[in-house]
C-alpha cells in the first residue's frame, strides 16, 4: 500500500471526514484530499500529527511498520 492509501485508510478507520482531519490539523480539506490522492505529501511534522490523530505510529501510518517475528517456544 502507498502512503496516500495508508492515510485514507487510517482516516476511514478513525471515522473521520477529510474536513474533520483538516480542522484538527489546521489545513485545508483540499490539502487532505491531495495527500490521499498522492498529488502532494504531508510534511514530517504533519505526518506526526496525522499519526497522533489516528492513534498510530508514524511507521504504521507510512506502512513501514513490521511486527517483530514471533519465536516459537518448545
C-alpha positions, 0 to 999 in steps of 0.5 A: 500500500502507498502512503496516500492509501495508508492515510485514507485508510487510517482516516476511514478507520478513525471515522473521520471526514477529510474536513474533520482531519483538516480542522484538527490539523489546521489545513485545508480539506483540499490539502487532505484530499491531495495527500490521499490522492498522492498529488502532494505529501504531508510534511514530517511534522504533519505526518506526526500529527496525522499519526497522533490523530489516528492513534498510530505510529508514524511507521504504521501510518507510512506502512513501514511498520513490521511486527517483530517475528514471533519465536516459537517456544518448545 
